[in-house]
Amino acid sequence: MITINHIIMCIICDGESLEGLKTLYLCKNVITIPELPQSLITLNCSNCHLLQSLPKLPDSLITLNCKDCTSLVIMPDLQSQCENVDCENCTSLIQLSLKIPSTLKRLNCAGCINLMFVPVTAHKFISNSQLEIITHNFFQWNNKRQNVY
C-alpha cells in the first residue's frame, strides 16, 4: 500500500480522498478548498489569487501559508497547534482569526493593506514577546471592536 503524505492540488476533490495527508500545496488556480483532513500539518495556498475563503482548519495544522492570496477576506480560526501563519500581501484581508492560539510563534501580515482588526488576545503575546508579528502598523488594535465579533 502506498501512503501519500504530500500532494499538489490543482483540481477540486472531496475531502475524503485527502485522508491521512500531512502537507497540501495548492496551485494558483484554486478557487475553493474542500474540507481539510484532520491529519494535515502544513497548508500552502500561497499565490491562490482567486481563493476568497479557507475552510475550517484542522486541529493538527502547524503551518499556514496563504501569502499573496489577494482575494482572501477573513482568516478562519487558528487551531491550538498552529505555530506559523504567513498572510503577507493578502490585500483583501480585513480580519484575522478571532482565536489566536498560545502556540503561535510567527504571524506575517505585512502588505495586508485592508487589515483592520487583530484580536485583543494578540496583545498578551506581544507584551510577553512570545509572538513575532510582522506588519507595517497600519491596522488598529481596537479593544472595542472585540465585543462586536
C-alpha positions in Angstrom: 0.0 0.0 0.0 1.3 3.4 -0.9 0.8 6.3 1.6 0.7 9.8 0.1 2.0 12.4 2.6 2.2 15.3 0.2 0.0 16.5 -2.6 -0.2 19.4 -5.0 -3.8 20.1 -5.7 -4.8 21.8 -8.9 -8.4 20.4 -9.1 -11.2 20.3 -6.6 -11.7 16.9 -4.9 -13.8 15.9 -1.9 -12.1 15.8 1.5 -12.4 12.1 1.8 -9.7 11.5 -0.8 -7.3 13.6 1.3 -7.4 11.2 4.3 -4.0 10.9 6.1 -2.5 13.9 4.1 0.2 15.8 6.0 1.1 18.6 3.5 -1.1 20.2 0.9 0.2 22.7 -1.7 -2.4 24.4 -3.8 -1.8 25.8 -7.2 -2.8 29.3 -8.0 -6.0 28.4 -9.9 -7.8 27.0 -6.9 -11.0 28.9 -6.0 -12.3 26.8 -3.2 -10.8 24.2 -0.8 -12.7 21.1 0.3 -12.9 20.1 3.9 -9.3 19.5 5.1 -8.2 16.2 6.7 -7.5 16.2 10.4 -4.0 14.8 9.7 -2.9 18.0 7.8 0.2 19.7 9.3 1.0 22.2 6.5 -1.3 24.1 4.2 0.4 26.1 1.5 -2.1 28.1 -0.6 0.3 30.9 -1.5 -0.4 32.8 -4.8 -4.0 31.4 -4.9 -5.3 34.8 -6.2 -8.9 33.6 -6.6 -9.2 32.0 -3.2 -11.7 34.0 -1.2 -12.0 31.9 2.0 -10.5 29.0 3.8 -12.4 26.1 5.3 -12.3 25.2 9.0 -8.7 24.5 9.8 -7.8 21.1 11.3 -6.6 20.8 14.9 -3.3 19.3 13.6 -2.3 22.3 11.4 1.0 23.9 12.4 1.9 26.0 9.4 -0.5 28.1 7.2 1.0 29.9 4.2 -1.5 32.0 2.3 0.9 34.6 1.1 -0.3 36.6 -1.9 -3.9 35.3 -1.7 -5.2 38.6 -2.8 -8.9 37.7 -2.7 -8.8 36.2 0.8 -11.0 38.3 3.1 -11.3 36.7 6.5 -8.9 34.2 8.2 -10.7 31.3 9.9 -10.0 30.4 13.5 -6.5 29.1 14.1 -6.4 25.9 15.9 -4.5 25.1 19.1 -1.4 23.6 17.4 -0.8 26.4 14.9 2.7 28.0 15.1 3.3 29.9 11.8 0.9 32.0 9.7 2.1 33.9 6.7 -0.6 36.0 5.1 1.8 38.6 3.6 0.2 40.7 0.8 -3.3 39.3 1.3 -4.5 42.7 0.1 -8.3 41.9 0.6 -7.8 40.5 4.1 -9.8 42.7 6.6 -9.8 40.4 9.7 -7.5 37.9 11.2 -8.8 34.9 13.2 -10.7 35.7 16.3 -8.8 32.9 18.1 -5.0 33.4 18.5 -3.6 30.2 19.9 -0.9 30.4 22.6 1.3 28.2 20.3 1.5 30.8 17.6 5.1 32.0 17.2 5.1 33.9 13.9 2.4 36.0 12.2 3.3 37.8 9.0 0.7 40.2 7.8 2.9 42.7 6.0 1.3 44.2 3.0 -2.2 43.4 4.2 -3.3 47.0 3.4 -7.0 46.4 4.3 -6.4 44.6 7.6 -8.3 46.5 10.2 -8.8 44.0 13.1 -6.4 41.9 15.2 -8.0 40.1 18.2 -7.3 41.6 21.6 -5.8 38.2 22.6 -2.8 39.0 20.4 -1.8 41.8 22.9 -0.8 39.4 25.6 1.6 37.6 23.3 3.2 40.8 22.1 3.7 42.0 25.7 5.3 38.7 26.6 7.5 38.7 23.4 6.2 35.2 22.6 4.7 36.2 19.2 6.5 37.8 16.3 4.1 39.9 14.3 5.4 41.3 11.0 3.4 44.3 9.8 3.5 47.9 8.7 1.5 49.1 11.7 -1.4 50.3 9.5 -4.2 48.4 11.3 -5.8 49.4 14.6 -5.6 47.5 17.8 -9.1 48.2 19.0 -10.5 46.7 22.1 -13.9 48.0 21.5 -14.2 46.0 18.2 -13.5 42.8 20.1 -17.0 43.0 21.6 -18.6 43.2 18.2 -17.2 39.9 16.8 
